[in-house]
Amino acid sequence: MYGSGAGLSSTATGKPLLPVHLTLNFTVRSKAYVLGKLVKPRFYKTIGCDITFNPNKANATISLKHACTYD
């Protein structure tokens, strides 16, 4: 979607004025060794986080504790 973010910035400063809703999706991969290297189970978890970025609090941390779900 080329040019879809043009409405997120103001004309005067170039910074967003309204809160921006973001969805983060990522996969965490892990591998364990059971019985030495004989058995190697692999685990994959897909995590999705819905957060809101507030430009008035740009330097504040955003807690992901209650914003994320996993499968």
Buried (B, 14 or more C-beta within 10 A) or exposed (E): EEEEEEEEEEEEEEEBEEEEEEEEEEEEEEEEEEEEEEEEEEEEEEBEBEBEEEBEEEEEEEEEEEBBEEE
